[in-house]
Amino acid sequence: MSEPLKIIIACGGTGGHLFPGIAVAQELESRGHKVLLLISEKEVDAKASAKYSDLRFETVRAIAKPPTLSPKMISFLWGLRKTIKQCRAIIDREDADVVLGMGGFTSFPPVLAGSKKGLRTYVHESNAIPGKSNRMTAKRCTSVLVGLQEAASHFSDSKVIRTGTPVRDELETLPSREKACEFFGLNPSKKTLLVMGGSQGARHLNEVVAKGTEGSAWQVLHLAGQGDFDRLNQEVGDRPGYKVLAFCSEMASAYAASDFCVARSGASSLTELSHAGLAALLVPYPYAADDHQTANAVVYEKAGAAVLRQQDELSVEVIREMLTELNVDHLGSMSDAMKALSDADAAAQIANVIEG
């Protein structure tokens, strides 16, 4: 093991940044390093981080960059200046050696502050196409870490290291199918469709899946998102074998209970699906920045791990036909392809870079 380091990980804003950051923090602390995680003031960060009492968290004010010619730029720049100043104070207080940003708008101020102090700095990009924030942050980094090799070409002026994207500790070992189905009140002898509608623009996806699974032999575990839960729960009613949840805190059980998944193609979801070996129908969020969710889905479709359908191609008939055609052999080959895309040691790879 290297000499103990003091490391700041900026990882808030969304679960896709927070959970991989937590996984890296857990790996680093297991090696004897001291870690502080910086998260945003969003409620999602507060709720998710509350489960990890063994880790240290601190909030910083961070806002997404508006369009360059927007009148909001003045307030953004003023707020950014204050956040950078706050991050400098945290770096000094912690006597930090390294700053790692896990991507998104929360990463830039700490990485910039660390870079100006001459520290080693890194940013992790989990998508196939990086966002503007990460491209901007990369210019201040010692190296850029990527989850998918396809992202490397977008950082031509930086040293790029492919590490994969980490998953949180609780997903390392999944429960048995029987225990997982019992937890959700599902039948372990029936095939289970997991649906992850997500929090953004999920209504169409939720509606199509609910109607497309009527009369099917599949049972459904549907994570509808908080915004569409009440409507979908009312629509489904007391249909046997159809479980609707607004949010699931036991994703290890959700993956273990399932045979196939319908989901958006955000990097965090894909990382977890590949780790669980759960084949999927991927429906990219059509308004994602730079259409990066389509780029992510293409990687998985080319590997034979998933089927890609754009939202305007998704229909009740598509769902019905797919569930009818998915036999044991097809599910098995897709599951194997999905597992092959998993980077089981991603957290360790990132920790190795930081120690190096």
C-alpha positions, 0 to 999 in steps of 0.5 A: 500500500502507498503512503496514506493520502488525503483525498477529496472526491466531488461526486454530487448532483445525480446518483450517476455521479454519487454512487460511483464516487462512494464506491471509490471512497470505500475502496480508498478508505479500505486501503487506509486513505482519508476521504472527504466526499463533496456533494451538492445541496440537492435532496437526492444527494442528502437522501442517498448519502444518509445510508453511508454513515461510515463516510464523510460528506460535505455540501458545496453550492454548485449550479449547472452552467447556463448558455454562454449568452444567457443573462443567467451567466452573471449570477452563475459566474458569481456563484462559481467564484464563491464555490471555488473559494469554498473549495479552496478553504476545504482543500486547505483545511483537509490538507488534501493531496488529490482531488477527484471529480466524478463528473457533472457540475459539482466536479469543476469548482473543486478540481479547479481549486485543486489544480490552482494549488498544484495538486494532482487532479482527476475527472471521471467520465462514465458516458460514451460522449462527455458533457460540457462540464467534464470537457471543461474540467478535463483541461485542469486535470492530471489525467482523465478517467473513462468508463467507456473507451469510446469517450477517449477520443473526446479528450484528445488534449488530455492523458486518458486512462480507461478504468471502467465505472465503479458500482457501490458495495451493496451491488457486489453480491446479489441475494438469491432470486428466491429471497429477492422475489420474496422481498418484493412479493413476486413469484420466483418461478415466473419471469420478471421484467424490471422497468426503470422509468427514471425521473425525467420524461418517464411517462411515455415509457411507463405507459407503453410498458404497462399496456404492453405487459397486459396479459403477458406471462411476465410479472413486472417490477416497475420503478416509475419515478416519484413524479409518475408513481401516483398516476401509474399506480392508479392505472395498473390498479390491483393487476396480479404480478405487477409491482409499482414503486416510486423509488427502490432502495434495494437495487441488489434485490431488484436486479436479482429478481429480474430476467430482463430490463427496460431502462434509460441508458444513463451510464450509471444504470448501464454499469449496474446492469452489466455488473448484474448481467441483466439484458435490457431494452434501452430507450435513451432519454431523447433530451439528454445533452449531446444525445449521449444516452444513445451513444451509450446504448449503441455500445451495448447493442453492438456487444449483443447485450441490449436492444436499442429503441428510440422513444418514438419507436417504442410502442405497445406492440414492441413490448409485446413482441419482445417479451414473446420472443425472449426465450431462455437461450436468447436471455442467456446469450444477452446476459453473458454479453452484458456481463462481459461489459462489466469492469468488476475492479473499476473502483480498484483501478481508479484507486490505483491511479490515485495512489500512483 
